[in-house]
C-alpha cells in the first residue's frame, strides 16, 4: 500500500500525540515497544496495519487474505492472532503469526476459518478463548456501502450473537442466540456483554453472557433477552462501542442520518459503570453526563467502529462515509466540541478498528 507525504505527516503528528506523557525520558527513548492500529475495510478484504512504534517512520502493512469484505477485528497478543469477521465469506477467521508480518509492505496471512455460519457479521468481541460475533440480519447483501438505511433490518428476525471457541482444532461454534433487536457494536465489560441497539440511541447489556447455554434439544436458535436497555440522550443512531476499564470510560459513535457523510459524532461517558448502574431499565443517560464531539472539523459522518487507548487517552475511529472512508484519531478531546482529528487518513470502506499497545 502506498501512502502520500500528507498522510505520513498526519500519522507522524498522531504518533507524537500517542507518545506524549509526563516522562520526557520515555518520550525521547521511545515510549512503546509496540503500537499498532488494525483496520478492516468493506471495500476489499485487506487489513491495514499502521505501526507507530517509531514515531518518525510510520510503517503501513497490508495483510491480504481470501475475503472480499471484512468487518469486525480483534488482535489477541497472548496468541499473536488476529480475529477477523468476513462479510463476503460469512466466516470468522483467526490469522496467526501477526507480529512477524508487521514490517511495512504487503503480506499474506494464514490461519483457521470457521464454517460459513454467519449472515451479515458486524462487530466482534473477545473474552478469553471465546469470540462473539454480532450478526445484523441482512439479506446476504455484502455491499461496500454500510451507510445505507439498512431497511432489511426492520424485521428483528435473524439478529444473532454467535459464540465461537478458539480451540487447538480451530474455531468451533459453541452457541448462537437470537435477540429481538438489530445488532452492531458489541463489547465485553468483565463477563457482561454490552451491545448497540442499531437504528436507535440505545445500548443493552447481557449479564454474565458466556454462562448462557444454547438448548441442544431445540433445532431453532435460542432467544436471549437483554437484562437492561438504556437510551443515550441526543444520540441519533449508534454503531460503534468501546470501553476502557482503567479510565472507566465508554465511547459510542453516532452515525446521525445514514445518508449523510458529515453529521456523525462521538460520545464519551466518564464514570460509566456508576452512571449505567444508576440508570433504570428504560431510562436515559442525560447529555450532561456526556462529552460530545460533533461538527464539520471532526470529519465524522458515519463512524461505525471505535477503539480507545488508556495509555494516551486516544480515540480511534473507522469512518465509512466521509471521503469514501477514513481512519480518524482524536487525542485532544478534552471537553469535546467541533475539534479536528489528530489522525486523518483516507482508507476506502474503513469498517472496524482495533488498537494494540505494548508498553
N, C-alpha and C positions, 0 to 999 in steps of 0.2 A: 504494500500500500504506500502511495506517495502522499506526503503532507507538505503544504507550502510554507513559505517563511512566516506568513502571518499566523498560521496555526502553531508553528514552533514557538513563536513569540508569546502567543496566548498561553500555551501549555507551560512554557518556562516560567511565565509570571505566576501561573497557578501553583507550580511546584514551590516557588519562593513562599507563596502563601501557605502551602501544605507544610513546609518545614519551619515556619515561624514558630518560635517558642521562647520561653523566658531564658533558656540556657543557651547563651551565644556560642559556647564551645561546641555544643551539639550541632548547632546550625552550621558552623564553619567546617566541622569534621564530617558532616553528613549525618542527618538526623535518623534516617531509617535504613534498615537492611534491605527491606523490600517495600515497595509501594506501587500497587498495580490496580488499574481500573479495567474491568472486563465489561464489554458492551456487546449485546446482540443486535441483530437487525432483522426486520421482517421484509426488507428489500432483497436480502440474499441470506445465505446460511453462514456467512462469515462471523467469527467472533473477533472483535478488535480489542487488543490489549495495549493500553498506554502504560509504559513502565517509567515511573517517576523516581526511580532510585537515584539517578544522577540528575539534579535539577537543571544542570547546564546542557544536558544532552538527553532529551526525552525520546526513548525508543518506542516505536509502534510496530507491533507484530500482528499479522492477520492469521488467525487459526482457521484453516479451511476444513470442511467436513462434508458429509453426504447429505446435508439438509439444504433446502432452498429458502427456508424462512424459520428463524428461531425467535423464541420469546420465553424468558424465564432463565435465570442463570445464577449459580452459586459456586464459589470456589471453596473447596474443603482442603485446608492446609495440612490437616492431620494425615490425609491420604494422597495429597498432591494431585487431587482430581477436580475436574470442572464438570458440574452437572448442568445440562442444557436441555430445555424442552423444545422440541421441533414441532412447529405448526404444520409444515409440509408433510413430514413423515408420521406425525401423530404419536411420537415416542418421547421417552426420556432417555438421555444418554449420559454416561459417565466417562469422560475423557481423561486419560492417565498421563503421568509424566509431564505435567504442565510447566513446572519451573524451568526445566531444561529447554523448553521451546521458546521461552521469552528472551529473545536476543535481538529483536528488531529485524523484521523481514516477513516471510511467508512460510508457514509451517503447517503440514497436515497433521491432524490429530486422530488418535485411535482410542478405542476403549470398548465398552459394552453398551448395548442398547436394549431397552425394554421391548416388549411386544407393542404393536400399534393399538394400544388400548384407548388412546385419547381421541377427543373430537376436535377441540379448539383450545389448546392449552394457553394459559396466560402466565401468571407468576408461579414461582416455586418457593418453598420454604424447607429448611432442614433442621432436624432435631436429632443429633447423634447420627445413627446409621439410617434413619428414616427420612425420606424426601417426600413432601406433599406437593401435588400439582393441582392448581386451580384450573378447572376446565369450564369455560364460559360458553356453554350451549353451542351456538353456531350451527350452520348447516353444511359444514365441510368447506366453507369458503376460506381460503388461506390468502386472501387479498393482502397486498402490501399496505393498504390503507386501513389502519386501525382507528382512524379519527372519524369514521363514519358513525351513524347513529345507532348501529347495531340493533336494528329493528327486530332481527330474528331472535333477540333475547327477551322480547316482551313476554314470551311464554317461558315460565320459570323451569319447565321440564328440561332435564338434561344438564343442569348446572351441578357439577360434581367436584368432590375432593377425592383425588386418587392418592393412596398411600403406598409408596414403594419402599422396600427394604433393600439396602445395599448389602449383599452377601458375597461370599467368596465365589459364588457361581454367576453373579451378575446383579441385575435389578429385578426383583420379584415383587409383583403386585400383591400386597397383603390385604388391602381393603379399598372399597370405593363407596362414597356416601353421597347421596343426592340431597341438595339443600334447596330451600324454597326462595332463593334469590340469585340473581346473576352475580357471578364472581369476577374479581380481577386480582388485585394485590392481596397477598397473604403474608403473615409474619408471626413467628413464634416469640412469645414473651414467656420464658420459662417453659412450662408444659401447656400453656394456653395458646390456642391459635386464633389470632385476630385476622379478620377478613374484611375487605372492602365490599360494600353492597353497591354493585355497579348500578349506574343510572340514577343514583340518589346521592345525598350528602351524608350517608350513614356508614358506620363501621359496626361489625359484630364480633363477638368472641365465643369460641367453643372451648370451654374449660376442660383441662386435662384431656386434650384432644386424642392423644395416642392410646388412651385407655378405652376408647370406643372400639368395638369389635363388630365386624360385619356378621350378620346371621348366615351361616353357611348353608342352612336348610332352606333359605329363600333364594329363588332364582333372580329376583329383582334386586336392584340396589337398595340399600337401607336408607331411609330418610334420617336426616340428622338436623335437629333444631338448634339454633344458636341459643346460648344461655343468656345473652343480653345484646340488645341493639340500641345504639345511641346516635343522635344526629349531631352534625357539626354546623353551627350557625354560620350563615353567609358563605357556605361552600356549595357550588353548583353541582358538580359531579366528580367524585373522586375515583382515582385509578390506582395510584402508587401509595405504598405504605412502608415505612421503615421505623424501627425503634432502636434506641440505644439505652442499655441498662445503666451504664456508668453515669450518664447525664440525665437519665430518666426523661428523655425527650422523644416524642412521637412526631414523625413528619408524614404529612399527607399531601398528595398532589391533587390539584383541581384542574380538570381539563376544560372547564367552562362549557361553552357550546361546542359540541364536537365538530361543527362545520367551520369554526373559527380557528385561525392559527396565531392569535395574538391576545386571547383573553384568559389564559391559564394562570395558575399561581401555585404557591407553596404555603402550607400552614404548618407551623411548629407549635406543639403543645408541651410546655415545660411542666415538670411535676406531674407527668401524665398519669401515673398509677393512682395517686391520690385523687386527681380530678375525675378519672374514669370511674373509680370505685364510688365516688360521691354522687355520680350522676345516675339517677334511677333508670330502670328499663323504660325505653321510650322517651327518655329525657334528651336534653340538648346541652352540648358544651358551648358556652357562650363565646362570642367574639372577644370579649375582654380577657379570656384565658389563652388567646392565640397570638402568635407572632405571624404576620401575614406578608408575603412577598408577591406583589402583583404590579403590573404596569408595562409600558412599552419598552422600558430599558432592560427588562428581565429576559426577553426572547422566549417567554413561556407561552405556548399556545395549547398544545395537547401533551403535557408532561405525563407520561404513562408509567414511569417507574422511577424510584428514588432510592438512594442509599445514604448512609451517614457515617462519618468517621469521627469518633470521640476524641482522638489524639489532637486533631486540628480543628474540631468543630466545623467540619466541611460537609456540605450537602451536594451530592452528585445526582444528576438528573438525566434520564433518557427522554428527549423531546422529539416526538414523531412528526409533528406537523410544521412547525416554523422552519422555513428554509428547506423543507423536504426532510428534515431530521437533523438534530443537533445533540451533542454531548455538552451539558452545561454543568458548571460547578460554582458554588457560592461558599466563600469562607469569610464573608463580610456582612453577614445578615443583621447582626445587632438587633435593632428594633424593627427590622423589616422595612417595607415600603417598596418603592419603584427603583430597585437597585440593579446595577449591571452585574452579570456573572463574571467571575474571575477566569473560568474556563468557558470558551465558546467555540466549539469545534464542529464543523459540518460533518454529519455522518448519515447518509440516506437510510431512512427507516429505523433509526435508533429506537430500540424497543425495551431493553432491560439493562440494568447496571448492577455490578457488584464490585465493591472496593475492598481490597485486601491490603493490610499494612502490617509489617513485622518490624518491631522496634529494635 
